[in-house]
Amino acid sequence: MSLGGAGISGKTITFTVGSQSITALTNRTGYASAMLLLDQVPGTYSVIAAFASDGVYTSGNDQQSFTISKRAVTADLTGDVSKVVDGNASATLTPSNYILNGLIAGDMVSLNNPVSGNYDNGTVGTQKNVFVNGLALIGVNADRYSLSSSSVSANIGTITSANKSALLSAPLVAPTINLKVYPNHSRGPVTFDFQVSINADVVLDITTVSGQRIARIFDSRVEANVTQTVIFDRSLSPGVYLYILRWNNEIVTGKFIKTR
């Protein structure tokens, strides 16, 4: 604020933008400045700087126009959209399949999350393209944003055959083995009975406690749930020995004792 080229200090200037305003005092050179965090919907506004008459100086104001634009945001699809093949390309989505990018933290804006979409076709497959139309922004602050597109697509689709779906839904059961070693202690032959729950390659070794192999007494593929009987009838000095049974990338170990 100046008069005749000389700055006038200590005068209150009110800055107004839409429904918001803030005041500041002129400094010794006659200038006033203030920072105002705008909270206005997109549109064209004027910054109005006004001075009220104070009995010495008459009132006055100045203004400058500017535009607040909507913030652009984008939508993406994520997760998995799956179904059993049913002869059509329709897809069903959930809110968890949608991502909204570019929001300012704290703003109440979201997508309308359409439930219905479409696969690229209705055939069985994975990483199928899923396409959704009719996207829109909702929420208290939705009028401050613009959605880059009302449609979105991504390769997140899976259509399975009826048989494959049934297989995938069946509970997974870990393969098992039943093993008996007897007699233990033994002065003579030692018998190994074992049965596995799946078809598997089985190897059975006898070693010393230090790991030195004495004999391989079984090395063959066996059928599931068929009992195998192996008799180890080699003369050994009295002491402790190990058996090591390998099957299905697993190892079963144990001890048996030879006596006099």
ZIGIQUI-V568686 format. One record per run of one state. SS is the DSSP state (H for helix, E for strand, - for the rest). FROM is the first residue (numbers start at 1). TO is the last residue. If there is no record, write none. Layout:
SS FROM TO
SS FROM TO
This chain:
- 1 1
E 2 3
- 4 5
E 6 7
- 8 11
E 12 17
- 18 19
E 20 25
- 26 42
E 43 51
- 52 59
E 60 68
- 69 70
E 71 77
- 78 80
E 81 84
- 85 89
E 90 92
- 93 94
H 95 97
E 98 101
- 102 109
E 110 111
- 112 115
E 116 119
- 120 124
E 125 132
- 133 136
E 137 138
- 139 141
H 142 144
E 145 147
- 148 151
E 152 160
- 161 161
H 162 169
- 170 176
E 177 182
- 183 185
E 186 186
- 187 189
E 190 196
- 197 199
E 200 208
- 209 212
E 213 222
- 223 227
E 228 232
- 233 238
E 239 247
- 248 249
E 250 258
- 259 260
